[in-house]
């Protein structure tokens, strides 16, 4: 839209079906979004209108809510779903607080998708070979790129906490500061967009796939979650003596109850399960633990005022609005029904069958399809539409024969 049109308050409308468009560009049957495929109104969030600092031409981006023309939020909008979950907490006098940790890879341009990704050539004329994890000088070869990333983050008002080189070759992680879940989802979305745009300016490619390289750790989007009382700001996960509360137990139990049903929301792509089925600190289980990274749900070491639960299942490829909404909705379900968690696990452990999670997109979608909990928390229209769109993507994947199949199976009798 032109700046003039936006400033005049002209309404921007969008067909409902676009919210269920699959990643290849197609759409599921019209019955999943209304046979008329009528319009939605895109309503700009006033606090999320940004001049794009990396653009040579003056451009701006506005994050919008997708609302029905009657004024209510569309059930198909993931941002709307997150706002609804936050509203359910508010009705109980509570406000969730979250932080996201986003991992990503910086690669050289890859014009041939049949070839593996490669790290870029750094300022020293060499490609990283995987010896730079957690090094203080590991991103020196990419310093011009990261300098512009930092400047653009500041221009967009994206406060960053820590930033580091992760375990993978040319893999990095940023921790965004904790705050309101909707704000953090917006910031995570903006940061991913920023990364890709700035990378293009520097002749690089940022990849947020869950598992872009074989034999290498994948990229996660861990979600740290706590809850405070509205007004006092008190963390309800700790009592006056600094001990965990019953509400904390219920929140953990709710996460456990919803984790398998919601796996397809946390791990939305075929590639997501490459990360989960080869778990380099990417656990695909609903166990919980005190500071054990093998558990899907981890309580990081912290003071009582900062007591929180980390959901380690979502990948960097997850929709931040939907992943945060699903995680918080599951926790609230546990609070509302006063569920009790299993025993905590520590050290090396075997995952019980009742705490194992789907390990393929097909299995995750089948679990979501059978989930009454998902329909109760997100509505039938959203869940059925989501499954329809993701089933199209899975079918498209199965329409191709991979190099592994040709290499290994062609010679078999």
LOKE-955736 format. One record per residue (C-alpha): residue number from 1; residue in three letters; chain; x, y, z. Coordinates in pm, whole numbers, plus 32768, in hexadecimal, padded with zeros to 4 digits. Layout:
# LOKE-955736
+-----+-----+---+------+------+------+
:   k :   r : c :   xx :   yy :   zz :
+-----+-----+---+------+------+------+
: NUM : ALA : A :    X :    Y :    Z :
...
+-----+-----+---+------+------+------+
***
This chain:
# LOKE-955736
+-----+-----+---+------+------+------+
:   k :   r : c :   xx :   yy :   zz :
+-----+-----+---+------+------+------+
:   1 : UNK : A : 8000 : 8000 : 8000 :
:   2 : UNK : A : 8078 : 8161 : 7FBE :
:   3 : UNK : A : 80D6 : 8237 : 80E8 :
:   4 : UNK : A : 7FC2 : 832A : 8083 :
:   5 : UNK : A : 7EBC : 8218 : 8086 :
:   6 : UNK : A : 7F30 : 8195 : 81D5 :
:   7 : UNK : A : 7F34 : 82EE : 8277 :
:   8 : UNK : A : 7DD7 : 8336 : 81F1 :
:   9 : UNK : A : 7D5D : 8206 : 82B1 :
:  10 : UNK : A : 7CFA : 8143 : 817C :
:  11 : UNK : A : 7C96 : 7FE3 : 81DF :
:  12 : UNK : A : 7D67 : 7EC8 : 8153 :
:  13 : UNK : A : 7CA5 : 7D87 : 8118 :
:  14 : UNK : A : 7D1A : 7C24 : 80DD :
:  15 : UNK : A : 7C69 : 7AE5 : 8072 :
:  16 : UNK : A : 7C2B : 79FA : 819A :
:  17 : UNK : A : 7CCD : 78D8 : 80E3 :
:  18 : UNK : A : 7E21 : 7981 : 80E6 :
:  19 : UNK : A : 7E42 : 792C : 8259 :
:  20 : UNK : A : 7E41 : 77BC : 81F7 :
:  21 : UNK : A : 7F25 : 77DC : 80C9 :
:  22 : UNK : A : 8027 : 76C5 : 80D5 :
:  23 : UNK : A : 819B : 7701 : 80AB :
:  24 : UNK : A : 8195 : 7692 : 7F3D :
:  25 : UNK : A : 808E : 779C : 7EF1 :
:  26 : UNK : A : 7F52 : 76C8 : 7ED2 :
:  27 : UNK : A : 7E17 : 76BE : 7FA2 :
:  28 : UNK : A : 7D4A : 75AB : 8045 :
:  29 : UNK : A : 7BDD : 757D : 7FE4 :
:  30 : UNK : A : 7B0A : 76B6 : 800D :
:  31 : UNK : A : 7A34 : 7612 : 811B :
:  32 : UNK : A : 7B53 : 7646 : 820E :
:  33 : UNK : A : 7B45 : 77C2 : 81F5 :
:  34 : UNK : A : 79E3 : 7806 : 817C :
:  35 : UNK : A : 7966 : 77AF : 8024 :
:  36 : UNK : A : 793B : 791D : 7FC6 :
:  37 : UNK : A : 7AA7 : 7967 : 8023 :
:  38 : UNK : A : 7A39 : 7ABB : 809F :
:  39 : UNK : A : 7B1E : 7BCF : 8114 :
:  40 : UNK : A : 7BC6 : 7C11 : 8260 :
:  41 : UNK : A : 7C36 : 7D6B : 82D0 :
:  42 : UNK : A : 7DA7 : 7D9C : 8320 :
:  43 : UNK : A : 7DB4 : 7E88 : 844A :
:  44 : UNK : A : 7F0E : 7F15 : 8490 :
:  45 : UNK : A : 7F8F : 7EFA : 85F5 :
:  46 : UNK : A : 7FEB : 8065 : 8648 :
:  47 : UNK : A : 8121 : 8001 : 8711 :
:  48 : UNK : A : 81A6 : 7F22 : 85FB :
:  49 : UNK : A : 81CF : 8010 : 84D5 :
:  50 : UNK : A : 833D : 8023 : 8476 :
:  51 : UNK : A : 8416 : 80D7 : 8379 :
:  52 : UNK : A : 84F7 : 7FC9 : 82E8 :
:  53 : UNK : A : 865C : 803A : 832D :
:  54 : UNK : A : 86FC : 7F4A : 8235 :
:  55 : UNK : A : 8632 : 7FCA : 810E :
:  56 : UNK : A : 86D8 : 80BF : 8020 :
:  57 : UNK : A : 8583 : 8144 : 7FBA :
:  58 : UNK : A : 849D : 81C9 : 80CD :
:  59 : UNK : A : 83C4 : 80A1 : 8132 :
:  60 : UNK : A : 82FE : 8043 : 8265 :
:  61 : UNK : A : 8269 : 7F04 : 82F0 :
:  62 : UNK : A : 812F : 7EED : 83C7 :
:  63 : UNK : A : 80D6 : 7DB2 : 8488 :
:  64 : UNK : A : 7F5E : 7D84 : 846C :
:  65 : UNK : A : 7E44 : 7CC6 : 850E :
:  66 : UNK : A : 7D65 : 7C05 : 841E :
:  67 : UNK : A : 7BFE : 7C56 : 8484 :
:  68 : UNK : A : 7AB0 : 7BF3 : 83F7 :
:  69 : UNK : A : 79F7 : 7D14 : 8353 :
:  70 : UNK : A : 7906 : 7D06 : 8479 :
:  71 : UNK : A : 7A27 : 7D6B : 855E :
:  72 : UNK : A : 7A81 : 7C2E : 861D :
:  73 : UNK : A : 7BCE : 7B7F : 85F2 :
:  74 : UNK : A : 7BDD : 7A73 : 84E7 :
:  75 : UNK : A : 7BF6 : 7912 : 8576 :
:  76 : UNK : A : 7CF7 : 78C8 : 8467 :
:  77 : UNK : A : 7DE9 : 79D5 : 84E0 :
:  78 : UNK : A : 7F09 : 7950 : 85B1 :
:  79 : UNK : A : 7F42 : 7AAC : 8645 :
:  80 : UNK : A : 7DD3 : 7AB2 : 86A0 :
:  81 : UNK : A : 7DF1 : 795B : 8741 :
:  82 : UNK : A : 7F10 : 79D7 : 881B :
:  83 : UNK : A : 7E4A : 7B0D : 8882 :
:  84 : UNK : A : 7D28 : 7A2B : 88E6 :
:  85 : UNK : A : 7E0B : 7955 : 89C2 :
:  86 : UNK : A : 7E97 : 7A8C : 8A6C :
:  87 : UNK : A : 7D30 : 7AFF : 8AA4 :
:  88 : UNK : A : 7CDC : 79B9 : 8B55 :
:  89 : UNK : A : 7DFD : 79F3 : 8C44 :
:  90 : UNK : A : 7D8F : 7B5B : 8C7E :
:  91 : UNK : A : 7C32 : 7AE3 : 8CDE :
:  92 : UNK : A : 7CDA : 7A30 : 8E02 :
:  93 : UNK : A : 7DA5 : 7B64 : 8E63 :
:  94 : UNK : A : 7EE2 : 7AD1 : 8DCE :
:  95 : UNK : A : 7FD9 : 7B3B : 8CC2 :
:  96 : UNK : A : 80CC : 7A48 : 8C1D :
:  97 : UNK : A : 8232 : 7AB7 : 8BE1 :
:  98 : UNK : A : 8306 : 7A11 : 8AD5 :
:  99 : UNK : A : 8459 : 7A25 : 8A2E :
: 100 : UNK : A : 84CC : 7979 : 88F1 :
: 101 : UNK : A : 8622 : 78EF : 8895 :
: 102 : UNK : A : 8647 : 78E2 : 871C :
: 103 : UNK : A : 8759 : 781D : 866B :
: 104 : UNK : A : 87AE : 7849 : 84FB :
: 105 : UNK : A : 88BC : 77FC : 83FA :
: 106 : UNK : A : 8977 : 78F5 : 831F :
: 107 : UNK : A : 89D7 : 7855 : 81D4 :
: 108 : UNK : A : 8A6A : 78B4 : 8085 :
: 109 : UNK : A : 8962 : 78DE : 7F74 :
: 110 : UNK : A : 88D5 : 778E : 7F06 :
: 111 : UNK : A : 8845 : 77A0 : 7DA7 :
: 112 : UNK : A : 8834 : 7625 : 7D7A :
: 113 : UNK : A : 8752 : 757F : 7E7F :
: 114 : UNK : A : 87E1 : 7429 : 7E28 :
: 115 : UNK : A : 892D : 7498 : 7EBF :
: 116 : UNK : A : 8971 : 74B5 : 8036 :
: 117 : UNK : A : 8985 : 7606 : 80E0 :
: 118 : UNK : A : 8AE4 : 768F : 8115 :
: 119 : UNK : A : 8B66 : 7791 : 820D :
: 120 : UNK : A : 8BC7 : 78DD : 8170 :
: 121 : UNK : A : 8D27 : 7952 : 812A :
: 122 : UNK : A : 8D8E : 7A34 : 824A :
: 123 : UNK : A : 8E69 : 7B67 : 824D :
: 124 : UNK : A : 8F95 : 7A81 : 8277 :
: 125 : UNK : A : 8F43 : 79DB : 8129 :
: 126 : UNK : A : 8EE6 : 788D : 81C9 :
: 127 : UNK : A : 8DA8 : 77CF : 8214 :
: 128 : UNK : A : 8D5C : 776E : 837A :
: 129 : UNK : A : 8D9D : 75FC : 83BC :
: 130 : UNK : A : 8CD6 : 75C5 : 84FA :
: 131 : UNK : A : 8DD5 : 761B : 8605 :
: 132 : UNK : A : 8D3D : 7767 : 866E :
: 133 : UNK : A : 8C24 : 7706 : 875C :
: 134 : UNK : A : 8C09 : 7806 : 8878 :
: 135 : UNK : A : 8D48 : 78B3 : 8802 :
: 136 : UNK : A : 8D66 : 7A26 : 884D :
: 137 : UNK : A : 8DFC : 7A5E : 86F3 :
: 138 : UNK : A : 8D27 : 796A : 8630 :
: 139 : UNK : A : 8C5A : 7A6E : 8574 :
: 140 : UNK : A : 8D7D : 7B53 : 8519 :
: 141 : UNK : A : 8D6F : 7ADD : 83B2 :
: 142 : UNK : A : 8C04 : 7B50 : 83A7 :
: 143 : UNK : A : 8C37 : 7C8F : 846F :
: 144 : UNK : A : 8BAE : 7D80 : 8364 :
: 145 : UNK : A : 8A6F : 7CB2 : 8350 :
: 146 : UNK : A : 8A3F : 7C9E : 84C9 :
: 147 : UNK : A : 8A90 : 7E0F : 84F9 :
: 148 : UNK : A : 8970 : 7E67 : 8413 :
: 149 : UNK : A : 888E : 7D68 : 84C0 :
: 150 : UNK : A : 88D2 : 7E14 : 860F :
: 151 : UNK : A : 8892 : 7F6E : 857E :
: 152 : UNK : A : 874D : 7EFF : 84DB :
: 153 : UNK : A : 86D9 : 7E59 : 861C :
: 154 : UNK : A : 8711 : 7F9F : 86D6 :
: 155 : UNK : A : 8657 : 8062 : 85C9 :
: 156 : UNK : A : 852D : 7F75 : 85E5 :
: 157 : UNK : A : 852F : 7F7D : 8760 :
: 158 : UNK : A : 8590 : 7E0F : 8784 :
: 159 : UNK : A : 864F : 7DED : 88CD :
: 160 : UNK : A : 873D : 7CC7 : 88D2 :
: 161 : UNK : A : 87C0 : 7C0E : 89FE :
: 162 : UNK : A : 88DA : 7B1E : 89A5 :
: 163 : UNK : A : 8966 : 7AC2 : 8851 :
: 164 : UNK : A : 8A51 : 79A1 : 880B :
: 165 : UNK : A : 8ADA : 78A9 : 8712 :
: 166 : UNK : A : 8A22 : 7761 : 873A :
: 167 : UNK : A : 8A92 : 75F6 : 8708 :
: 168 : UNK : A : 8A5C : 75DF : 8591 :
: 169 : UNK : A : 8B3D : 765A : 8478 :
: 170 : UNK : A : 8AEC : 77CD : 844B :
: 171 : UNK : A : 89C6 : 77A9 : 853D :
: 172 : UNK : A : 8969 : 78C2 : 862C :
: 173 : UNK : A : 886E : 7907 : 8741 :
: 174 : UNK : A : 87CE : 7A41 : 87C6 :
: 175 : UNK : A : 8703 : 7A5D : 8907 :
: 176 : UNK : A : 85F6 : 7B68 : 8904 :
: 177 : UNK : A : 85A0 : 7C11 : 8A4E :
: 178 : UNK : A : 8471 : 7B86 : 8B06 :
: 179 : UNK : A : 8327 : 7C3F : 8AFD :
: 180 : UNK : A : 81C0 : 7C39 : 8A84 :
: 181 : UNK : A : 8180 : 7B04 : 89A9 :
: 182 : UNK : A : 80E4 : 7BC6 : 888B :
: 183 : UNK : A : 8205 : 7CBD : 8888 :
: 184 : UNK : A : 8302 : 7B9F : 888A :
: 185 : UNK : A : 8250 : 7AEF : 876C :
: 186 : UNK : A : 8255 : 7C34 : 86A4 :
: 187 : UNK : A : 83C5 : 7C68 : 86F5 :
: 188 : UNK : A : 8420 : 7B03 : 8696 :
: 189 : UNK : A : 836C : 7B29 : 854A :
: 190 : UNK : A : 8415 : 7C78 : 8507 :
: 191 : UNK : A : 856A : 7BF1 : 8563 :
: 192 : UNK : A : 854E : 7ACC : 8471 :
: 193 : UNK : A : 84DF : 7BB9 : 835C :
: 194 : UNK : A : 85FC : 7CA7 : 83AF :
: 195 : UNK : A : 86FE : 7B90 : 83A6 :
: 196 : UNK : A : 869D : 7B1E : 824B :
: 197 : UNK : A : 868B : 7C7D : 81BA :
: 198 : UNK : A : 87D9 : 7CEE : 8247 :
: 199 : UNK : A : 887B : 7BA8 : 81D9 :
: 200 : UNK : A : 8811 : 7BE7 : 8071 :
: 201 : UNK : A : 88BA : 7D3C : 807A :
: 202 : UNK : A : 89FE : 7C93 : 80E5 :
: 203 : UNK : A : 89F2 : 7B79 : 7FE5 :
: 204 : UNK : A : 8993 : 7A7B : 80F0 :
: 205 : UNK : A : 8870 : 7991 : 8133 :
: 206 : UNK : A : 87D2 : 796C : 828C :
: 207 : UNK : A : 871E : 7820 : 82B7 :
: 208 : UNK : A : 8623 : 77DF : 83CE :
: 209 : UNK : A : 85DC : 7676 : 836F :
: 210 : UNK : A : 85D0 : 758D : 8499 :
: 211 : UNK : A : 86E4 : 74AE : 840A :
: 212 : UNK : A : 879B : 7539 : 82D8 :
: 213 : UNK : A : 88DB : 7469 : 8301 :
: 214 : UNK : A : 8906 : 72F4 : 833C :
: 215 : UNK : A : 89DA : 7281 : 8465 :
: 216 : UNK : A : 89B3 : 73DB : 84FF :
: 217 : UNK : A : 88D0 : 745F : 8612 :
: 218 : UNK : A : 878E : 74FA : 8597 :
: 219 : UNK : A : 86FD : 764F : 85E7 :
: 220 : UNK : A : 8600 : 767D : 86FD :
: 221 : UNK : A : 851B : 778E : 877B :
: 222 : UNK : A : 850E : 7741 : 88EF :
: 223 : UNK : A : 83F6 : 77F5 : 89A9 :
: 224 : UNK : A : 842C : 7862 : 8B13 :
: 225 : UNK : A : 82E5 : 7895 : 8BD0 :
: 226 : UNK : A : 827C : 7926 : 8D1E :
: 227 : UNK : A : 8139 : 79C1 : 8DA2 :
: 228 : UNK : A : 810B : 7AF7 : 8E76 :
: 229 : UNK : A : 7FE4 : 7B8F : 8F2B :
: 230 : UNK : A : 7F51 : 7CB9 : 8E78 :
: 231 : UNK : A : 7F91 : 7DE8 : 8F52 :
: 232 : UNK : A : 8095 : 7D61 : 9044 :
: 233 : UNK : A : 8175 : 7CC1 : 8F3D :
: 234 : UNK : A : 81B9 : 7BA2 : 902E :
: 235 : UNK : A : 8232 : 7A5E : 8F8D :
: 236 : UNK : A : 8122 : 7962 : 8FEA :
: 237 : UNK : A : 8210 : 783E : 8FB4 :
: 238 : UNK : A : 82C2 : 7892 : 9100 :
: 239 : UNK : A : 822C : 78B8 : 925C :
: 240 : UNK : A : 8297 : 79A7 : 9371 :
: 241 : UNK : A : 83A6 : 78B2 : 93DF :
: 242 : UNK : A : 842F : 789A : 927D :
: 243 : UNK : A : 83A8 : 773A : 9247 :
: 244 : UNK : A : 82EC : 76C3 : 9111 :
: 245 : UNK : A : 8172 : 76E9 : 912D :
: 246 : UNK : A : 8053 : 7600 : 90D7 :
: 247 : UNK : A : 800B : 76DF : 8FAC :
: 248 : UNK : A : 8169 : 7698 : 8F29 :
: 249 : UNK : A : 812A : 7521 : 8F43 :
: 250 : UNK : A : 7FDC : 7548 : 8E91 :
: 251 : UNK : A : 8080 : 7616 : 8D7D :
: 252 : UNK : A : 8188 : 750A : 8D45 :
: 253 : UNK : A : 807D : 73FB : 8D3F :
: 254 : UNK : A : 7FB3 : 74BE : 8C3E :
: 255 : UNK : A : 80E4 : 74D9 : 8B5F :
: 256 : UNK : A : 8115 : 7362 : 8B7D :
: 257 : UNK : A : 7FA6 : 7320 : 8B2E :
: 258 : UNK : A : 7FAE : 73EE : 89EF :
: 259 : UNK : A : 810A : 73AE : 8968 :
: 260 : UNK : A : 80C1 : 727B : 8891 :
: 261 : UNK : A : 7F78 : 7307 : 8811 :
: 262 : UNK : A : 8021 : 7450 : 87B6 :
: 263 : UNK : A : 8163 : 73C5 : 8720 :
: 264 : UNK : A : 80EE : 7423 : 85C1 :
: 265 : UNK : A : 80C9 : 758C : 8638 :
: 266 : UNK : A : 8229 : 7594 : 86CC :
: 267 : UNK : A : 82C9 : 74CB : 85B2 :
: 268 : UNK : A : 8204 : 7531 : 847A :
: 269 : UNK : A : 82D9 : 74AC : 835B :
: 270 : UNK : A : 8363 : 7364 : 82DA :
: 271 : UNK : A : 84C1 : 73DF : 8329 :
: 272 : UNK : A : 845F : 742C : 8493 :
: 273 : UNK : A : 8472 : 72BA : 84E5 :
: 274 : UNK : A : 85D5 : 729B : 845F :
: 275 : UNK : A : 8632 : 7375 : 8587 :
: 276 : UNK : A : 855C : 72B6 : 8680 :
: 277 : UNK : A : 85B6 : 7155 : 8613 :
: 278 : UNK : A : 872C : 719B : 8628 :
: 279 : UNK : A : 8720 : 724D : 8777 :
: 280 : UNK : A : 8857 : 731C : 87A9 :
: 281 : UNK : A : 87BF : 73CA : 88DA :
: 282 : UNK : A : 8674 : 73CA : 881A :
: 283 : UNK : A : 859E : 72E6 : 88F0 :
: 284 : UNK : A : 845C : 7257 : 8864 :
: 285 : UNK : A : 83B9 : 71F9 : 89AE :
: 286 : UNK : A : 82C7 : 7289 : 8AAB :
: 287 : UNK : A : 83A4 : 7242 : 8BD8 :
: 288 : UNK : A : 83FF : 735F : 8CC3 :
: 289 : UNK : A : 8538 : 739E : 8D88 :
: 290 : UNK : A : 8601 : 748F : 8E58 :
: 291 : UNK : A : 870E : 750E : 8D6C :
: 292 : UNK : A : 872A : 73D4 : 8C92 :
: 293 : UNK : A : 873D : 7426 : 8B20 :
: 294 : UNK : A : 86CE : 72C5 : 8AC0 :
: 295 : UNK : A : 856E : 7316 : 8B3B :
: 296 : UNK : A : 846D : 73BB : 8A5C :
: 297 : UNK : A : 8407 : 7496 : 8B82 :
: 298 : UNK : A : 8525 : 752A : 8C4E :
: 299 : UNK : A : 852F : 7603 : 8D83 :
: 300 : UNK : A : 8668 : 76D8 : 8D5A :
: 301 : UNK : A : 8736 : 7728 : 8E8D :
: 302 : UNK : A : 86BD : 7879 : 8F0C :
: 303 : UNK : A : 8655 : 7943 : 903A :
: 304 : UNK : A : 84EC : 7914 : 90B5 :
: 305 : UNK : A : 847D : 7A5F : 901C :
: 306 : UNK : A : 84EF : 79E3 : 8EC6 :
: 307 : UNK : A : 8462 : 7880 : 8EE4 :
: 308 : UNK : A : 83EE : 7815 : 8D8B :
: 309 : UNK : A : 83B5 : 76E9 : 8CAA :
: 310 : UNK : A : 846B : 76C1 : 8B5F :
: 311 : UNK : A : 83B9 : 760D : 8A43 :
: 312 : UNK : A : 84D7 : 757B : 8974 :
: 313 : UNK : A : 8405 : 74D8 : 8863 :
: 314 : UNK : A : 83C2 : 75F5 : 876B :
: 315 : UNK : A : 84B6 : 761E : 864B :
: 316 : UNK : A : 852D : 775E : 85A4 :
: 317 : UNK : A : 8436 : 770D : 848D :
: 318 : UNK : A : 8307 : 7729 : 8575 :
: 319 : UNK : A : 820E : 7846 : 8559 :
: 320 : UNK : A : 8260 : 7912 : 8693 :
: 321 : UNK : A : 80F8 : 797F : 86C9 :
: 322 : UNK : A : 8073 : 781D : 86B2 :
: 323 : UNK : A : 818B : 7777 : 8776 :
: 324 : UNK : A : 816D : 786E : 8898 :
: 325 : UNK : A : 7FF0 : 7856 : 8890 :
: 326 : UNK : A : 7FF8 : 76DA : 8899 :
: 327 : UNK : A : 80F4 : 76CC : 89B4 :
: 328 : UNK : A : 803D : 77CA : 8A8B :
: 329 : UNK : A : 7EE8 : 7732 : 8A42 :
: 330 : UNK : A : 7F62 : 75DD : 8AB3 :
: 331 : UNK : A : 7FEB : 7670 : 8BF6 :
: 332 : UNK : A : 7EA5 : 7727 : 8C3D :
: 333 : UNK : A : 7DE5 : 75E4 : 8BFF :
: 334 : UNK : A : 7EB4 : 7544 : 8D11 :
: 335 : UNK : A : 7E6F : 7665 : 8E00 :
: 336 : UNK : A : 7CFA : 7664 : 8DBB :
: 337 : UNK : A : 7CDB : 74EC : 8DF2 :
: 338 : UNK : A : 7DE1 : 74DA : 8F0A :
: 339 : UNK : A : 7EA0 : 73CA : 8E56 :
: 340 : UNK : A : 7FCC : 732A : 8EFD :
: 341 : UNK : A : 8113 : 72E6 : 8E42 :
: 342 : UNK : A : 81D7 : 71A3 : 8E38 :
: 343 : UNK : A : 830F : 7180 : 8F0B :
: 344 : UNK : A : 8433 : 7254 : 8E96 :
: 345 : UNK : A : 854C : 71A0 : 8DE0 :
: 346 : UNK : A : 86C0 : 71D9 : 8E14 :
: 347 : UNK : A : 87FA : 714E : 8D74 :
: 348 : UNK : A : 87DE : 7050 : 8C5D :
: 349 : UNK : A : 8681 : 6FC2 : 8C3B :
: 350 : UNK : A : 8599 : 6EEE : 8B65 :
: 351 : UNK : A : 8469 : 6FA8 : 8AE0 :
: 352 : UNK : A : 8327 : 6EFC : 8B55 :
: 353 : UNK : A : 8233 : 6EAA : 8A3F :
: 354 : UNK : A : 8130 : 6F9B : 8AC9 :
: 355 : UNK : A : 822A : 70BA : 8AAF :
: 356 : UNK : A : 82B0 : 7073 : 8953 :
: 357 : UNK : A : 8250 : 7158 : 8833 :
: 358 : UNK : A : 8203 : 7125 : 86C1 :
: 359 : UNK : A : 8345 : 710E : 85F9 :
: 360 : UNK : A : 82C0 : 7156 : 8499 :
: 361 : UNK : A : 81DD : 7266 : 8411 :
: 362 : UNK : A : 80E3 : 715C : 83A7 :
: 363 : UNK : A : 80CF : 70CE : 8508 :
: 364 : UNK : A : 80B8 : 722B : 859F :
: 365 : UNK : A : 7F99 : 728D : 84B9 :
: 366 : UNK : A : 7EE2 : 7148 : 8508 :
: 367 : UNK : A : 7F0A : 7193 : 867D :
: 368 : UNK : A : 7E8D : 72F8 : 864A :
: 369 : UNK : A : 7D68 : 7275 : 8580 :
: 370 : UNK : A : 7CF8 : 719D : 86A7 :
: 371 : UNK : A : 7D2F : 72AE : 87AC :
: 372 : UNK : A : 7BF6 : 732C : 8859 :
: 373 : UNK : A : 7CD5 : 740D : 892D :
: 374 : UNK : A : 7D55 : 74C4 : 87F8 :
: 375 : UNK : A : 7BF2 : 7505 : 8783 :
: 376 : UNK : A : 7B8B : 7582 : 88DB :
: 377 : UNK : A : 7CAF : 7674 : 88F2 :
: 378 : UNK : A : 7CC9 : 76EE : 8788 :
: 379 : UNK : A : 7B79 : 76A1 : 86EA :
: 380 : UNK : A : 7B1A : 75A2 : 85E4 :
: 381 : UNK : A : 7B39 : 7694 : 84BF :
: 382 : UNK : A : 7CA5 : 76E3 : 850A :
: 383 : UNK : A : 7D13 : 757C : 8554 :
: 384 : UNK : A : 7C68 : 74E4 : 8425 :
: 385 : UNK : A : 7CEB : 75F7 : 8341 :
: 386 : UNK : A : 7E4C : 75D3 : 83C9 :
: 387 : UNK : A : 7E46 : 745A : 8396 :
: 388 : UNK : A : 7DC2 : 7485 : 8233 :
: 389 : UNK : A : 7ED9 : 7578 : 81D7 :
: 390 : UNK : A : 7FED : 74A6 : 8276 :
: 391 : UNK : A : 7F67 : 736A : 81D2 :
: 392 : UNK : A : 7F92 : 7412 : 807F :
: 393 : UNK : A : 80FD : 745C : 80D6 :
: 394 : UNK : A : 813B : 72F6 : 8148 :
: 395 : UNK : A : 809F : 726F : 8007 :
: 396 : UNK : A : 817F : 7354 : 7F39 :
: 397 : UNK : A : 82B0 : 72CB : 7FF0 :
: 398 : UNK : A : 8249 : 7165 : 7FA4 :
: 399 : UNK : A : 8223 : 71C0 : 7E35 :
: 400 : UNK : A : 83A0 : 71D6 : 7E1D :
: 401 : UNK : A : 84A7 : 70C4 : 7E2B :
: 402 : UNK : A : 85D7 : 7127 : 7EF7 :
: 403 : UNK : A : 8747 : 70F5 : 7E97 :
: 404 : UNK : A : 8768 : 6FFD : 7FB8 :
: 405 : UNK : A : 865D : 6F1E : 7F23 :
: 406 : UNK : A : 8701 : 6F22 : 7DCC :
: 407 : UNK : A : 885C : 6EED : 7E5D :
: 408 : UNK : A : 880D : 6DD4 : 7F51 :
: 409 : UNK : A : 86D8 : 6D24 : 7ECE :
: 410 : UNK : A : 8706 : 6D1D : 7D54 :
: 411 : UNK : A : 87FD : 6BFB : 7D61 :
: 412 : UNK : A : 8727 : 6B26 : 7E47 :
: 413 : UNK : A : 869B : 69E2 : 7DBB :
+-----+-----+---+------+------+------+
***
